[in-house]
Amino acid sequence: MSKSDPAPLGPVQVGAEHVTTVQTRRAGTVPLRHTVPGLLRDPARTLVECGERSGGEVVKINLGSFRPFLITHPDHLQRVLREKSDNYVRAGDGLQWRPLKRLFGDGILGDGEHWTNSRQILQPLFTARRIDGLVDRLAVAIEESIDELAEPARTGEPVDMGDVQAQVVCSAIMRVFFADKISVPDAMRIMKAQDQIAWSVMPRILVPWAPLVAPMPGDRTFRRAVQLIDDLLMPTIRAARETVDEGTDDIISTLWRGRTEDGGRLDERQVRNDTVAMVATTTETTISVLTWLWPHIEQDPAIAARLYEEIDQVVGDQPVRREHLRELRYTRQVLDELLRLYPIGWLFPRTAVEEDIIGGVRIPAGSTLVVSPLITQRMSQFWDRPEVFDPDRFSPELVRKRPKYAHFPFGGGPHQCIGMHLFYLEATLIVATLLSRYRFRLSRPSVPGIKVAAALRPLERVEVTLRPVQGAAA
């Protein structure tokens, strides 16, 4: 990485403020030879290496004709994601959003007026108070799904934890947040289609300058998967419009009933976009992140012992309920460490609306910025032994000392994921319910690598054999 000497600039316009003469420098560059070959071989490792090479400074990543700015330092991230979020937008033609917009369209995962309307309508469903009020309903739905593991546990038949978690999460979310308007089998088919989409868009994310009209690998898979999702969801969405009333508060009914800032209603296309987005965001994080839990705790008996001990003491042989969750403090630390290593929202690209200066580097209007929890959360500048799975990093005293944006798996500022609180409650319920009933042994006791897609996925399946805990709640 090369850096030029600081060069003085005259007055520049930054947002709405006139800034006097400041010392700025040109951004260093991570060379092409360190990026493209590595991105093709091992994208996750290469991206983290780019962060290490930056040393926390604002640099450019040389991808040939495309050279986005890489933002890794917590102070700089706070400026981009929170303090000046209006200047750094999720542009529809940006690095990641352009290929995914073909699935999600304008709405809760976009920006501008559509995002404002969707966020205003959906936010009340995801407040901490409301989610807390749903805990016991979620817990019962999760228990009923985990009941189905009794037979494979009795026979010793291995189970795929990715499939188990998908079944558990879909059963709970479809019941509690979609009022069973979407059946669990249909939700499972949507999950598989989303997995195909997440992988099929990677060629376009890695080659962001390619026009959408130019055919690329994965396009056919993408189109088939989107069509399947629409075939499954659109009849349900249209039927819900005819039956919506003030007494229903599931996601689809809420979207149809909601009012925009100007007093209007969402059209069918935006209700479709937001329904697809909410099915994905309320399920995908929990399903994927927890898959890495089991190999990590099997590899470290001390972590496993602390987790088992806490769950045994807090839950015992009773069903997991709301009053248990606040006592499962170490379980929360384990989840935070999983999210540090495997943030599902691993890439938050932004586009600069107006010129700005970050870390002494001039950011011209129209520039693309790469913001990645995967990178920052694995950088040795901000984390001791970042490659090691260590839930003690999230003890309260260490969290208080750490910069806020050293750990931001759900983004930050106005675009922070509205499902964050739901993830922690749901994941805690799943882990506590499973480990209060079962101990497990992995068929292959290695930690899967990372498959970089639109969302991170484990490279290999995680299969386990379950053994019932004596006296556990049935």
N, C-alpha and C positions, 0 to 999 in steps of 0.2 A: 504494500500500500504506500503510495507516495502522497506527500502533502506539500503544497506550495507555501511560500512565506505569506504572512498576512498582508493584504493589500487594502489601502484606505479607499473608501467609497464616499461619494458625495451624499447629500440628503436623499433618502429613499422613502417611498410611500409604503407603509406597513399597515395593512388593514385600513382603518379610518384615522390612524395616527400619523403625524408627520414626525419622523425621527431624525435627529441631528446627525452629523457625521459620526460614523462608528468605524471601528476597526473590524474588518471581516477577513475571512480567508476562503480560499477555494476549497471545496470538499475534496478530500482524498478519494482514491478509487480502489476498490477491490478488483484486481485485474481479471480480464476475460479468462485467462488460463486457469484461474482458481474457481471460476464460477460454472461455466457451461458444462465442462466435462463432469464435474462433481455433481451438479444438479441432475444429470442423466443417470449417474451411478447410485448416489445416495443423497437425495435432496435434503433430508432432515439434517444429516451431519454437515453437509456443505453450507446450509444456511446458518447453522450455529458457528461454523468456522468463519463465515463472513462477519458475524457479530464479534467474534474474538479478534479478528484482524482490525476491526474498527476501533477497538479500545474504548468504546462508548462514545466516540466522536461521530458527528454526522458525516457519512461518506456516500459515495455513489457506488452502486453495483454495476459493473460492466457486463451487460448482456448483449453486446454488439450494438445495434442501432437503438436499443432501449436501455437507459441508464437511470433507474429510479434512485432516489435518496433512501438510505437505510437509517432509520431512527431507532436507537436502542437504549439510550440513557433515560432513566426514570424521570429526570427533570424535563427533558425534551419531550418525552411521551405525555407528560402532564400538560404541556403547552398544546400539543397537537390534539389530544383527545378531550381535554376539558377546558383549559383556559381560552383557547382560540378555536374551539370546535367548529364555529361557524365558518372559519376560513379553510378548514380541512374536511372536505366532504367525501361521502361515499359515491363518487361519480359513477353513473351507469355505464360508462365506457372504460372504467378503470381496470386495473390489473386482474382482480378476481371477480368483480361484480358483472363485467360484461358477459362472460360465459354463463354465470349462474343466473343472470337476469332472465335468461330464456326459460328458466324454471319458475323463479319466484316473482318475476315482474316487478311492478311498482307497488310499494306497500310498506309493511313493517320492517323489511330488510333493505329498504332503499333509503332515500333521503328526500328532502324537500317537502312539498305539500302533502304528497301521498303518505309519506312516513309520519308526518305530524298528525294527520287524521287517524291513521291506524294506531299509532302509539296512544293517542288520547282515548280512543275507544277501548283498547285492550288493557292498558295499564291497570285499571281498577281490578281486573281479574287476578293480578299477580302481585298485589301489595302483600307485605309481610303478614299483616293482620288476616287477610283473606286466606292466604296459603296456610297459615297456622290453623285456621278454622277447618281446613280440609284434611289435616294430618290423619285423624282417625279413620276417615273414609279411605284415604290412600293406604293406610296400614292394613286395613281389612282386605282390600283388593290385592295387595302385595302378598299377604298371608295365604290367600286362597290360591294364588299362582304357585307359590313355593310349596304348598301342600302336594302339588303334582310331582315333586321330586322324591316323595316317599318311596315310590316303587323302584326307580333306578338306584336309590340309596340302599334299599333292601337287597337287590340283586347284584349290586356292585358294578352295574353297567355305567361306563363313562358318559358324562354329559358335556356338551359344548357350552361353555359359560356365556359366550356371545349370544347363542340362541336362547339360553335360559333367561338372560337379562332382557333380551328383546321381548320375550313372551311376558315376563313380569311387568316390564315398563309399559308395554302396549295395553295390557289388561287394566292397569291402574289408571293410565292417562285417558284412555278412551272412555272409561266409566266416569271419572271424576271431572274431566275437563271437556269432554265431547258428548256427555250424556248418552253414551252408547249409540250415538248416531252413526259412528264408524265402527264396524264390527272388528273384533280382534284379528280374525283371519285376514280381513282386508287391510288392517293396519300393518300386519306382518308383511303382506305383499308390498305395501308402500315402503316399508323399511328396506326391503331388498331392492326395490327400484331406486331408492335414494342412495343406497350403497353403490349401485351401478353408475348413477349420475356422478357421485363424488369422485369416482375413479375416471370416468369417461371425459371429464372436463380438464383433467390435468394437462394434456397436450396444449390446450389453449391458455391455461394459466402460465405454463412454462414458456410459451411463445406468444406473449400478449399482443404483439404487433400484427399477428396474422388476422386478416379480415374475416368476419363471420361467414361471408359468402364462399370463402375458400374451404374446400373439404379438408378435414383433418381426421386422424385416427380418433375413434370414440364418438364421432358425431352420430352415427347410426344407432349405437347403443343408447346415447343420450335421448334421441328423439323417441325411441321405443319406450324408454322408461318414463319420460314425461307424459306420453300418451296413455300409458297404463295408469299413472297417478290420476290424470284427468278423468279417465273412464271410471275409476273407482270413486272419485270424490264429487264430480259435478252433479250426478243425480241426487246425492245427499244434500249438497249445497242448495240446489234448486228446490228440493222438497222442504228444506228448513225455512225457506223464504215464505212458503205458504202457511206454515204453522206457527211462526214465531209469535210469542206474546211476552208480556212484561214479567211473567213468572219464571222464565227460563234464563239461566245465566251461563250456559255452555258457550264455548268459543264461537261456534258458527252462528248461533242465535244472537249473541252479543254483537257480532259484526253486522248482521242484517238490521239490528235495532239501533245501532249506534248513529250518532250525528256528527257530521264534519264541522269544522270551524265556522262555516257559513250557514249551518243549519240544515244542510242537505244530507243525503244518505249515500253510502258507498254503492257503486255499481257492481254488477255481478262479477266483473273481471277482478276488481280489487278484493272482493270477498273471497274469490277463488285464490288469489295470490296470498292473502293473509292466512287462509286456512291451510294451504300447502306449507307455508312458512312455519306456522304454529305446530302442525303435526311434526315437522322436522325438529324444531328447536325444543319441544317439550319431551322428546324421546331420545334424540341422537346422542346428546352429551352423556347422559347417564349410561346408556348401553355401551358406548365405546370406551369411556374412561374406566369403568369398573372392570373391563376385561383385563387390564394390566394389573389390577390389584392382587389377584390370586398368585401369580408367579412372584411378585415382589415380596409378599409376606411369607411365602414358602421359602424364599431364599434367605430370609432373615428371621430365624426363630425368636430372637428377642422382640422384634416388632410384633410378630404373630402372638407371642405370649402376652404382651401388654394389651393388644387388641382383644384377645379372648378374655383376659381377666376383667377388663373394663365392662365388656358386654355381659359376662356372667354375673358380675356384681350389680350392675344397673338393671338389667333385664331379668336375669335368672331364668326360671322356666315359665315366665309369663309371656303373653303376646306383647310385642313392642307397641307402645302408645306414646301420645304426645308428651306426657310428663317425663318420659325417659330421655327424650332427645337432648335437652339442655345439659344432661349429666354425661353424655357421651362425648367428652371433650377430646380425648385422644383419637377417637374415630374421626372427628372433624379434622384434626391435624393430618391424619392419614389421607383424607380426601383432598385437603389443600396440597399436599405433596404430590398426589397423583395429578392434580390439575397443573402443578408447576411443570412436571415433566411431559404431560400429555394434554395440553390445552386444545380442546376441540376447535375453538375459534382461534386457530393458530396464525392467521394472517388477516390484518385489518388495513388494507391499502387505503390511502387517502389521496385526494387531489387538492392542490393549493388553489384557492379561488383568487387570492391576491398575493403579491410579493410579501415575503416575511423574512426574518432572520432567526435561525435556530442554532444555538451553540456557536455563534460567530460565523455561520455559513448562510449566504444569501440563498433563499428558496424562491426562484422565479414563479410567477403566476402560471398555473397550468402544470406544474411539476407533479410527478407521482411520488408519493412517499410510501415506503414499505415499513409497516409497523407489525411486529410479530412477537407475541408472547412466547412462542417456541424458542426464539432466539434470545431475547432478554432474560428469560427465566432459566436459561442454561449457560449464561455467561459467567466466567470465573471472576470477572470484575465485580459482580454484584452478589455472587453466591459462593460460599466455601464448598469445595468438592461437589460441583453442580451435577456431576454424573451419578452421584450416590443417592439412593432413596432413603431419606431421613426425615420422618415426620416431626422430629424435635425442632426443625427449623421454624415450625409454626407454633412454638410455645408462645404464650402471650407476651413475655418480656422481649423476645426476639422480634416478634411482629411489630411491636411498638417502635423499635429502633430502625426498622427497615423503611426505605422510601416507598411510598404508596404504589408507584408504578413499576416497582421491581417485580411485582406479582399481580397480573391483571388478566387472568384467563377468560374473563367475561367482558373484556373491553373496559371502557371508562367514559366518563362524561355523559352527555345526554343519550348516547347510543349504547350505553352499558346494557347488556342483555337483561330483559325484564324477567327471564326465567331463572336468574341466579339463585334466588331464595328457594325456589322449587327444587332445583338440583340438589342443594344441600340436604333438604328434608327428605326427598325421595331416595337419594343415594344412601343416606344414613339409615333409613328404614329398611332398605334392601340388605345392606351389609349386616345390620344388627339382627334382622330376622333370620338370615341365612346362617350366621355364625352362632346364634343362640340355639340353633337346631342341629347344625352339622359341623364336622371337621372334614377336611378335604385333602386329597393327594393328587398332584398334577401328573398327567400321563407323560408329559415332557417338561421337566422342571427348569426351563430356561425362560427368560423374559423376552417376549417377541419384540422384534424390531419395529420401526415405524414405517408404515406405508403412507406417504404424503399424498393426500387427495384433497378435495375441497374441504374435507374434515379429516383429521388424523385417524388412521385405522391400524390395528395390529397386523403385522405381516403374516402371522400364523394363527391358527385356531388355538384356543386354550381349553383343553379337555381336562376334566377332573373326575375323580371317583369320590363320592360322598359317603360319610359314615355318620349315622345319627348320634347325637349327644344324649347320654343317658338322662332321662327325666325332662327332656326338652318339651316345650308346648307342642301339641300335635294340631 
